[in-house]
Amino acid sequence: MALLAVDALPTDPLDALHEIARTADEFDSLKRSQVIAARRDGETWEAIAEALGVSRQSAWACYSADVRAELAANAEANTGLTEDEAVELAVAEVRAVRRHRRTR
């Protein structure tokens, strides 16, 4: 899968660098969204790191803030829940993740 074809780059080196930088930004955004999706699906930082070819610590350091922001946004969107409902929902999610991990 190529996000940028080398033969499609502009001939001017600075224009080519601009295009490469734009593509790199898109690629980073795509990686971040997939990491968030993987965590939402219950994947561990270790599994994500292996898929990215980095250490678990590196993956966590690079992407954990994005995952926390996603969780915070989700929490803000559910302000209609009581504290008890929120706890029940959290427990149900943890159980679902554990079941998912056992089936692999």
Sequence and secondary structure as in RCSB ss.txt:
>XXXX:A:sequence
MALLAVDALPTDPLDALHEIARTADEFDSLKRSQVIAARRDGETWEAIAEALGVSRQSAWACYSADVRAELAANA
EANTGLTEDEAVELAVAEVRAVRRHRRTR
>XXXX:A:secstr
  SS GGGS SSHHHHHHHHHHHHHHHHHHHHHHHHHHHHTT  HHHHHHHHTS HHHHHHHHHHHHHHHHHHHH
HHTTTS HHHHHHHHHHHHHHHHHHHHT 
